[in-house]
Amino acid sequence: MAYEEKKDSYVEEMGLEPILKLARQLIKKWWVIVAFVCVFAIAGFSIAKITYKESYTSSIIFNVSNKDRDIVGAAGTYTTVSDAQASGYIANNFKVLIQSGNDFITKVQDIVATTTGHEYPKNYLRSLINVEVITDTTLINVTVRADSEELAYAVSTAIQSVYPEFSKDIFPTADISIADNATKAQLAGDSSTLIYTAIGLVAGAALAVLLILINGRIQNKLFSTEDIKKNFNINILATVSDIKGKKKNSNGRLLITDKNVGLPFIETFKLIRTKIENVKLKKGYSVFAITSSTESEGKTTCSVNTALSLAKSGKSVLLIDADLRKPAVCKTLGINIEGDKGVYDIVTGKKKFEEAVKYIEKLNLYLLVSSVAVQDPSETLASDAMAEIIKEARKNFDYVIVDCPPAGVVADAAIVANYTDTIIFVTAEERVSIPQIEYALSDLVTAKAEILGCIYNRAGRGFTKIGSEKAGGYFSNRYGGYYGSSYYYGSHSKKRR
């Protein structure tokens, strides 16, 4: 399916796809969440420890009943529903008395001053007292929490001493008794450490998730093949899984001739080969240009392995390096062709087509490649001689694979598209934004290029994909900026079968 421009490339997402997309973003950046959680949890723990002060608690439990203990007979034996409700009401009033009663706290203040030898402010004493009516009971739990063991116990015993006087005056018909006497003050547990740590953990996770989602929204990068399908109406030729460093060879290259890359990687390029062969059978196409929107998406690796896969099936294949600004085919294959400038030598008349093409016997692959960058790359590719090179290659080879510069960076790919049958577009997961892809594809469409489909490269494998590897894609070197590049001039050949 060819690419078709869409008036609105940002299709409204429906169903579960937005949720799944967000989940993929979070899973890919799980290490960011873990880092934030650890930092914030440690910060919360540290704050709790720094601000922690030892405290002591003493408690009393009161029992409240609306029946005076002096009532005798049947009326004093049974408790009705209304009695229980009245008792609960009295319990709540007694709670208010302890916490807010001015006369009550004044009496407590006097007793505490006598016991400890210090006169504490009333409001301070109130802040030490916590009163709780136990749910579905008429029990009142009074807890005193203070910085010293002596003060906590002194306030608790003062409350126990004062309450009979006030309970008789305010609740004359009620029975307020002590269910559990004031306990000796004990060192309170440090609950703040757990609370602060938990708060830090939750805050760290929430902040990390928020930053990841905001970053993903701003960058608007590819996270799945669905992003391509929904935004560009472009066919996915194949999905190439991300390969970890340990599976690459010593030079960091990824080639299907190296079994260490794994069967899935090799089989993916067999699938691409099959689709190319089918296109040739149906449409007669034999010249395929491969490009991407930006650098570091693995287009050269895809070009080389596509050519190798076709060559392994017994076909005669010519791989042309048309990236004259940053040629990388030689490096990807691990071969050294000193001084060759590929198509540039032919265009400038230094070599004939037959002389410039090299045959690598162990790979059964023909190469027209450059080992160095050249001057005037756009002019070279736009020349009539370049058109003749492709014409000659079309006549002499079953398949021609042309590795082009990124279409979203320079116009070279659009120029080469004039000579080729169709274009294969490479995109790398989480490496390029949707607007960048849209710009590159629009440039190719303007040049009336047919886009066969997309190779979705460096696809993550669920949770094992822990994030983008260092910039530079499959190669450690960068393009260094196409427009800012400095250009300069710079083995055995076999007959084609």
N, C-alpha and C positions, 0 to 999 in steps of 0.2 A: 504494500500500500504506500503510495507516495505521500509526501508531506503536503498538507493543505493549511494555509494560513487561516487563523481564526480571528474574527473581529474582537472577540472577547476571549483572550487566552487564559484568563483566570476563571475557570469554570467553578460555579458554586458547588461546593462539596456537599454530598448528601449521605444519609445513612451512617454506617459505622466507620466509613473511611477516615473522616477527620479524627475520630477517637484513636483509630489504629495508627494514624500518622503521628499523632502526639505521643502515643505509646512507644513507637519506634524511636522517636527523637530522645525520649527519656532513657530508653534501654541503651541506646548508643552512647549516651553521656552518663551512664550510671556512676562512673568514677568521679564525676563532678559532684553528684549528689552525695556520694559517700564522703568526699573530701569536706564539703560544707557541713554535713552532719557531724563529722568528727571534730572539726574546728569549733563549731558552735556548742556542741555538747561539752567539750573540754573547757570552753569559755564559761559556760553555765556552771560547771562543776567547780571551776576555780573561783568564780564570784561567790558561790555558796560557801566555800571554805574560807575565803578571805573575810566575808561579812558575818560568818557564824559566831554566835556568842552562846556560851553555855547557859541553860535555863533549867529551872526546877519546877515541878508541878506537885500540887497537893489538891485533893478533891474530897467533896462531901456529897452524899446522896440523900435527898429529902424525899419523904413520901407524903403526899397531900390527899386528904379526904375531906369531903364536905360534912361528914358526920363527926360531931364532937364525941370524944371518947367517954364523956359523962352520960351520953344517952344510953338508956338501958331498955331491955325488953326486945320485942321483935323488930322494932324500928331500928335498933342499933345493931341488929344481927345481919340484916340483908342489905345489899347495895343494889339499887335499881339503876336503870339506864340513865335516868335523869340525875341520879347521884353521881354517876361516873362523869357525865357531861359537866356537872357543876364542879366536880373535883378538878377536871382539866382546866376549867375557867379560872379556878382559884390558883392552880399551879402557874398559869401564865401571868396572873397578877403578882404572884410571889416573885416570879422572875423579874418583873419590872421593878418591884420594890428593891431587890438586891442590886440591880444594875443602876437604877436611877434615883432611888429614894435618898434625899439629902440627909435626913435625920439618921437613917440607917448607916450610911457611909461615914457620918460624923462619929457615931459610936464605934464603928470598926476602926476609924483613924485613931481614936483615943486609945483603944486597946493595943493596937499595933505599936503606937508610940511608947506605951508603957513596956511592952514586951521587948522591943528592939532598941529602945533608946533614941529612935529617930522619928521625927514627925514628917510623914510623907504627904504630899498634896492629895486632895480628894480625887481629882481627875486622874492622877497617876494610879491611885489604888483601884479606881474603877477600870482602868485599862488592863489591870492584871486579872480581873475577874471575868470569867466566861460562864454563862448560865444556859443550860440546854434542857428543855423539857423532852424527855425520852418519848418517842413516838408511840402512840396507842397505850400509854401508861399515865399514871399520875405521879411519876417519879421525876425529880429535878436533880440533874447532875451539875454541881458547881465546881468548876476547876479554876485554881489559882496558879498562874504561871509568872514566875519572877526570876530575876538574875541571880538571886541568892537563895540558898536552901532555907535559911532562917526566915527571910521575909515571906516566902511562899507559905510556909507552915504557920507563921504568925497571922497572916491575913485569913487563912483557912479556919484556924481555931477561933479567930475573932468573929467571923461570920456565924460559926456554930454557937458562940456564946451570946450573940446579940439577937438571933432570930426569934427565940421564945417570946421576948418582950414585945416585939413588933407583930408577931403572928397573932398573939392574943388580942392586941388592941385593934388590929385591922381586920382579922378574920376570926371573930369570937366564936362562931359556930363550927369552925373548921378544925380538923386535926392535922397539924403539920408536925411530923416526927422525923427523926433521923434514921434513915435506913442503913447508912454506913458512915461512921464517924470520920472526921478529918484524918487523912492519911499522912504519914511522914513524907516530907517532900523528897522526891526522887528526881534524878537527872533525866530531863526530857530527851526523847529521841530526836535525832537531827533529820527531820523530814525535808528541810529546805534543800539539802544536797540533791536528793532524788528529784524534787520538784524543779529546781533550777536546771539540772541536767536534762530532764525531760523537755522543758521549755526550749532549751538550746537545741536539742535534737530536732524537735518539730519545726522550730524557726529556721534552722539550717536547711532542712529538707524542703520546706516551703519556698525559701529564698532561691535555692538551687533550681528547683522546678520552674519557678517564675522566670529566672534569668535564662534558662535553657529555652523555654518557650518564646520569650521575647527575642532572643538571639535568632532562633529559627525563623520567627516571623519576619524579622528585619532582613536576614540574609536570603530567605525564600529559596533555599537550596533544594535539590532533588533528594528525596528520601526513599523513593520507590519507583518501579516502572509505571505505577498508576499515575504518578505525576506527569510522566511523559505522554501517556495515552490521553489523559484528560485535557492537557494543555495544548497538544500539538497534532493530534490525529496522525501519529506516526507509528509505523509497525515496529515491534520489538523483534529483531532478528535473533538475539540470544542475550542471556544474562551471564556475565563472567563474574564468578565469585572472587572476593578479595583473597589474595594469597599472602600468607604470613611470611615474614623474612626467612624463617628457617627452611622454607621450601624453595627459596630462590637459590640460584647457584652462587658461587663465591663472588661474582661481580654484580649480583643483584638482578640478573636477567631472568626473564620468564619465557621459556621456550618449550613448545610441545615435544621437542626432541629430547628433553630432559624429563625422565619419568618421575623425578622428585617433586615436580609441580603437582602431581596427583592426577588421578583419572578424570575427575570432574572437569578440570581445566582443559585437558586434552580433548575430552568428548565434546566440550562446548564448541571448540573450533572445528571439530568434525561436523557438528550441526550447522555451523556457519558455512562450511564448505558445501554441504548438501543443498542449502538454500541458494547459494551462488550457482551451483550446477543446474538447479531447477530453473533459475532465471535465464540461464543461457539456453536451455532447451526450449523454453517458452517464448523468449523475446530475442534470443540471439546475442545477448550482452556478453562481452568478454573483457571489457576494460572497466575496472572499478576503482574509483578514488575513495580514499578513507581520510576523514578529517574529524575535527572536534570543534567545540566552541572556544575553548581556551587551552593553554598549556597544561601539562601534568595530568591529563585524563587517560593516558595510556594508548593513544591512537597509534603510535609507532609499534608498540608491542602487539596491538591487534592487527596491524598491517602485516608485520613479519609472520605472525603465527597463522594468519589466514593464508598467506602465500605458501608457507611450509606445509600446511594441511592439504592444499591443492596439489602441491608437488609430490607429497607422499602417496597420492592416489594415482601417480603415474603420468600426470599431465605436465606439459611444458609451461612453466610459469615464469614471467618476468616481474621482478619487484623493482619499481622505480622510486628512488628517493627524490621527491619533488619539493622537499622542505630545504630549499637552498640556503635559508638563513640559519638554520640550526639542524643540519643533517644528523640523524641518529640511527639509521638502519644498520650501519657498520658496527656501531657500538652495541646495539641490541643483539646482533648476531654473533658478536665477539670476534669479528674478523678485522684485519688490518689491510687496507688498500691505500698505500701511501701515494699522495699526489693526485689521485683521481678526483675529478670534479663532475663526473656523471654527465647529466644532460648539458651542463655548461660547456664541457669540452666539445660536444657535438654541435651545439648552437654557434659557438665561436669558430668552428671549423678546424679545431685542433685534432679531432679524432672523427673517424667514421662510426656509424652506428655499430657495426660488427666489432670494431676495436674497443669501443667503450663498454660493451656488455661483457660481464664476467660470469663464468659458470662455476658454481661451487658444487663439485661432484658429490661430496658426502651428503649434501642436502638436496641434490637434484634440483637446484634452484639457480635461475639466472638473475643477475643483479645489474642495475644501472644506477650506481650510487656515487655519492660524493663523500670524501673524508673531511672536507673543510668547507666553511661558508664561502660564498662567492659574492661578487659585486653585482648590482642591478638584478636581483632575483625576479622581481615582477616583470621587468622588461624581457628577461630571458624566457620566462614561462609564457609570455604573451606573444612571442615571436612566431613567425611562420615555421621556423625550423623545429620548434617544439611540437607544432601540429604534425609535422612530418615524422617526428620521432614516435608519436603515438600511433600514427598511421602504419609505420613500419613494424612497430611492436604488435599491432593488431593482426598483421598478415603472418607473422612468424611464430606467434605463441598462442597456446590455447587460452591462457588467461593472463591479464596484465593487472597488477595491483599497484596503485600509485599512492604513496604516503605523502599527504599534503600538509601544509602548515595549518594551524587552527583558523577556522573560517571566521571566528569572531574577533580575531586580532589583526589580521592583514587580509588583503583581497586575493592573495595567491590561490587559495582553494577555489574561489569563484572563477578565476582565470582558467585553471586546469579543468574545471567542470565543462568547459566548452569543448574539450577533446574527448572526454570520457563518456561512457554510456550511462552511468548512474553513480550515485554517491552513497557510501555507508557512513553514517554519522555515529561517533563514539561519545558517550557521556559517562561521567564517573559519579558514583553516588556520593553525595554530600561534598562535592568538590566545586560545583558550579551552580549558579543561580538560574532560576527559570527565565528571568529577563535576558541573561547572557545567551542562553540557548535560543531564545526567540530572536534575538538580534542576529546570531550566526545563521540560523535557518532562513530568516527573511533575506539576508544577503545572498544566500545561495539560490533562493527562489527568484530573486530579482534577476539573477544571471541565467534564469530558466533551466536550472539544474534539476534533474530528477533525483529524488532521495529515495533509495531503495528501502531503508529502514535504519534502525538504531541498534547499536551494541551497547547494552547497559553494563558498564564496567565497574569493577571493584565493589560489587554488591556485598553488603554485610550478611552475616550468617546468624541472625537473631542475637541472642544474648552474648555470644562469643565475640561479636563485633564491638570492641570497647571504645571505638572512636577513630577519628582520622589519624593515619600515620603521618609522619613528618612530611612537610610539603616537598614536592618534587616528583610525586607519582612513583612510577616504577624506576625512575632514574634519579640519581643523587644530584645531577646538574639541573639548572634552571635555564629557561630561554633567555632570561635576563632582559626581557623587553624587546619585542621585535623592532619597534621603531627606533630604539636606541642602540641597536646592535651595530658593531663596527664590522665591515666586510673586508675580506682580504683574499688573495689568491692562494691558492694553495702554496693467485695472481696470474696467475696463469689463465689464459682464455681458452675455452673449448668451443667447438662448433655446436650449434643448437641441433637437437635431434629432429 
